[in-house]
Amino acid sequence: MRSRQAWAFVLTVLMLASSASAFATGTASGERSQVIRGEARHPKSRELIYIEDHRMIRNSDGKLVRIETDYRTASTDVVIARMRTDFRQASPEFFPSYTYEDLRRKVTHEVKRLPEPAARRVELSRVSPKGRKSAVVDVRDNMVTGQGILLWLERELPRLIARERLKVRFVLPAFLDDYGFEAFKLRRASDDIATLQVQLDHWFFRLFSSPIEVDMHVRDQRVIAYRGPGNVMGENGKPQIVHISYAELQGASPP
């Protein structure tokens, strides 16, 4: 089902959150690199399925400019996927350019900004052993893509905590299309932690897809846990349900 696959691809960002225990380093250019490790486990057996390392690079003003993510197998530590996101020309601010590579399946998804800033046009592309497909999209203010949804959740957290249900259009190069999503507060475990639910907006699509839950730290406005379909496909090429927690990665190096 197309909606189930789309749901899996939209989740990349929700598993990329900053953590209070993240290890930060500096560079000569004034950039700061914050490294977070996520462990994706089976929801029942708790078996470690894969590891994701996220290097979040901010400029001297603290603005996020790039995210470099590698996904590794738990057993062999082999990189099976990678994502490179660039926020420097994002317009709107939640619509970065990025490239996602599934190294096992030899599939690449890309959002590339075209040299027409006034029109805010981007090219979506999907490259696989079957060939290349692409489409040009005019970006609207209610659109996000890739890891831009993380910034959107951070900005909208106060409204979500206040019980507002917010909608956004998520652009997916995997399907050369955009989908409607809805986010709302599911519960609040404590004064510091709120659980949000994000799901496909249309009731019919929700019949064939699983919602996700994201635990966010209220004061720091950061994701600390994730439960739902992972963006890294299983060995059978299908989405897999994972529970991800984040911890400090020691020995980080400058970008």
Wavefront OBJ file of the C-alpha trace (Angstrom):
o trace
v 0.000 0.000 0.000
v 1.446 3.315 -1.157
v 0.357 5.183 1.981
v 2.161 2.729 4.264
v 5.412 3.160 2.328
v 5.014 6.934 2.308
v 4.520 6.887 6.043
v 7.813 5.086 6.536
v 9.785 7.605 4.455
v 8.379 10.581 6.337
v 9.847 9.487 9.618
v 13.501 10.265 9.068
v 13.422 13.538 10.917
v 11.481 12.375 13.897
v 14.381 10.108 14.746
v 16.967 12.850 14.560
v 16.506 14.775 17.687
v 18.939 16.589 19.866
v 19.621 15.248 23.339
v 20.763 16.833 26.593
v 23.559 14.283 26.763
v 24.796 14.900 23.217
v 28.524 15.503 22.817
v 29.369 18.854 21.210
v 32.645 20.047 19.683
v 33.794 23.252 18.056
v 35.573 24.142 14.821
v 37.833 26.945 13.671
v 35.003 28.375 11.584
v 32.857 28.799 14.680
v 30.512 25.929 13.825
v 29.386 23.614 16.582
v 28.853 19.901 15.999
v 26.410 17.990 18.200
v 26.471 14.207 17.862
v 23.568 11.976 18.875
v 23.339 8.187 18.718
v 19.986 6.473 18.416
v 19.438 2.767 19.066
v 16.539 1.276 17.111
v 15.117 -1.789 18.864
v 12.346 -4.283 18.231
v 9.275 -3.110 20.218
v 8.716 -6.522 21.873
v 11.987 -8.450 21.990
v 14.072 -5.272 22.485
v 16.620 -6.699 20.046
v 18.936 -4.005 18.670
v 18.153 -3.712 14.948
v 20.253 -0.776 13.766
v 22.170 2.259 15.015
v 21.855 5.823 13.747
v 24.476 8.525 14.301
v 23.412 12.128 13.725
v 25.868 15.005 13.481
v 23.902 18.258 13.820
v 26.038 21.232 12.764
v 25.126 24.757 13.847
v 26.743 28.083 12.999
v 28.176 30.555 15.503
v 24.659 31.943 16.087
v 23.316 28.518 17.003
v 21.290 28.090 13.803
v 21.107 24.576 12.373
v 22.875 24.537 8.982
v 23.514 20.845 8.237
v 22.685 17.354 9.466
v 24.868 14.375 8.543
v 23.314 11.009 9.407
v 24.702 7.486 9.042
v 22.719 4.301 9.708
v 24.629 1.119 10.660
v 23.729 -2.502 11.206
v 23.816 -3.526 14.848
v 25.706 -6.764 14.210
v 28.410 -5.721 11.730
v 28.576 -1.917 12.134
v 28.336 -1.565 8.342
v 26.809 1.686 7.016
v 23.563 0.708 5.266
v 22.098 4.173 4.640
v 23.066 7.820 4.903
v 21.352 11.182 4.746
v 22.824 14.633 4.139
v 20.612 17.657 4.819
v 21.402 21.318 4.060
v 19.344 24.078 5.711
v 21.415 27.012 4.465
v 19.016 27.940 1.638
v 15.851 26.467 3.126
v 12.775 28.462 2.127
v 10.519 28.183 4.005
v 12.788 27.356 6.936
v 11.362 23.812 7.253
v 12.140 22.892 3.648
v 15.844 21.973 3.330
v 17.629 20.308 0.439
v 18.705 16.743 1.143
v 19.881 13.405 -0.229
v 18.954 10.036 1.279
v 20.827 6.927 0.105
v 19.716 3.362 0.819
v 23.025 1.609 0.165
v 21.649 -1.931 0.327
v 18.888 -1.367 -2.216
v 20.896 1.176 -4.257
v 18.071 3.708 -4.037
v 18.552 7.491 -3.705
v 15.944 10.152 -2.891
v 16.792 13.821 -3.363
v 15.256 17.252 -2.840
v 17.266 19.790 -4.847
v 16.526 23.509 -4.852
v 16.382 25.048 -8.328
v 17.989 28.463 -9.083
v 14.668 30.301 -8.846
v 14.442 31.585 -5.253
v 11.458 33.817 -5.928
v 9.340 30.871 -7.049
v 10.799 28.534 -4.402
v 10.892 25.624 -6.811
v 12.550 22.281 -6.062
v 13.241 19.132 -8.041
v 12.287 15.830 -6.424
v 14.066 12.751 -7.715
v 14.105 9.017 -7.068
v 16.942 6.925 -8.501
v 16.959 3.129 -8.362
v 18.248 0.202 -10.445
v 14.999 0.601 -12.428
v 15.972 4.129 -13.505
v 15.410 7.753 -12.517
v 12.135 9.617 -12.008
v 11.765 13.298 -11.125
v 9.233 16.083 -10.701
v 9.346 19.843 -10.063
v 7.333 21.232 -7.137
v 6.441 24.789 -6.166
v 7.019 24.992 -2.423
v 4.209 26.518 -0.355
v 4.417 27.908 3.174
v 2.542 24.932 4.648
v 5.077 22.418 3.319
v 7.977 20.661 5.047
v 10.354 17.963 3.886
v 12.976 15.632 5.309
v 14.464 16.668 8.603
v 12.714 20.021 8.408
v 9.830 18.493 10.304
v 12.033 18.452 13.395
v 12.255 22.254 13.328
v 8.510 22.450 12.685
v 7.740 20.330 15.751
v 10.112 22.388 17.880
v 8.448 25.629 16.808
v 4.904 24.353 17.210
v 5.414 22.490 20.503
v 3.695 25.172 22.656
v 0.596 25.039 20.442
v 0.582 21.254 20.464
v 0.835 21.182 24.247
v -2.122 23.571 24.334
v -4.169 20.828 22.605
v -4.179 22.313 19.121
v -4.249 19.841 16.232
v -1.888 21.111 13.530
v -1.675 20.087 9.893
v 1.217 20.210 7.464
v 2.012 18.983 3.943
v 5.016 16.670 3.824
v 6.869 16.442 0.501
v 8.304 13.000 -0.286
v 10.785 12.601 -3.155
v 10.316 8.822 -2.860
v 6.845 9.270 -4.367
v 7.351 12.626 -6.140
v 4.365 13.932 -4.199
v 3.211 15.504 -0.933
v 0.933 14.137 1.797
v -1.129 15.707 4.549
v -0.104 14.997 8.153
v -1.646 15.946 11.471
v 0.158 16.355 14.799
v -1.389 16.628 18.259
v -0.596 16.039 21.917
v -1.470 12.521 22.997
v -0.601 12.854 26.663
v 1.772 14.557 29.087
v 3.686 12.164 31.302
v 5.124 14.921 33.494
v 5.815 18.645 33.548
v 8.944 17.980 31.497
v 7.830 15.325 28.986
v 4.982 15.477 26.451
v 4.042 12.707 24.016
v 2.933 13.798 20.553
v 1.204 11.725 17.899
v 1.745 12.301 14.191
v -0.440 10.568 11.630
v -1.621 10.774 8.055
v -4.335 13.406 7.784
v -6.841 11.487 5.673
v -8.975 8.953 7.595
v -8.814 6.413 4.767
v -5.012 6.338 4.675
v -4.950 5.940 8.470
v -6.713 2.586 8.058
v -3.567 1.219 6.402
v -0.801 2.926 8.378
v 0.438 3.082 11.947
v 0.698 6.428 13.768
v 3.934 7.371 15.477
v 4.551 8.662 18.977
v 7.294 11.136 19.827
v 8.339 12.033 23.370
v 9.559 15.626 23.578
v 11.238 17.481 26.402
v 9.038 20.516 26.967
v 11.573 23.008 28.278
v 14.358 22.164 25.817
v 11.947 21.443 22.924
v 13.809 18.315 21.805
v 12.832 14.782 20.889
v 13.995 12.142 23.380
v 12.229 8.988 22.170
v 10.405 7.640 19.130
v 8.000 4.743 18.555
v 6.712 3.749 15.121
v 7.787 2.613 11.633
v 11.480 3.183 10.993
v 12.817 4.932 7.925
v 15.415 2.168 7.405
v 13.775 -0.710 5.577
v 14.052 -4.257 6.881
v 15.981 -7.032 5.149
v 12.810 -7.820 3.184
v 12.637 -4.255 1.860
v 9.541 -3.408 3.914
v 9.052 -0.894 6.788
v 9.742 -2.161 10.292
v 8.344 -0.964 13.619
v 11.063 0.261 16.012
v 11.462 1.960 19.369
v 14.358 4.435 19.411
v 16.061 6.074 22.375
v 18.941 8.556 22.320
v 22.150 8.641 24.327
v 25.517 10.388 24.442
v 28.102 9.491 21.831
v 31.545 9.890 23.369
v 34.603 10.916 21.414
v 32.871 13.028 18.785
v 35.103 14.876 16.335
v 34.647 18.187 14.546
v 32.739 18.142 11.213
l 1 2 3 4 5 6 7 8 9 10 11 12 13 14 15 16 17 18 19 20 21 22 23 24 25 26 27 28 29 30 31 32 33 34 35 36 37 38 39 40 41 42 43 44 45 46 47 48 49 50 51 52 53 54 55 56 57 58 59 60 61 62 63 64 65 66 67 68 69 70 71 72 73 74 75 76 77 78 79 80 81 82 83 84 85 86 87 88 89 90 91 92 93 94 95 96 97 98 99 100 101 102 103 104 105 106 107 108 109 110 111 112 113 114 115 116 117 118 119 120 121 122 123 124 125 126 127 128 129 130 131 132 133 134 135 136 137 138 139 140 141 142 143 144 145 146 147 148 149 150 151 152 153 154 155 156 157 158 159 160 161 162 163 164 165 166 167 168 169 170 171 172 173 174 175 176 177 178 179 180 181 182 183 184 185 186 187 188 189 190 191 192 193 194 195 196 197 198 199 200 201 202 203 204 205 206 207 208 209 210 211 212 213 214 215 216 217 218 219 220 221 222 223 224 225 226 227 228 229 230 231 232 233 234 235 236 237 238 239 240 241 242 243 244 245 246 247 248 249 250 251 252 253 254 255
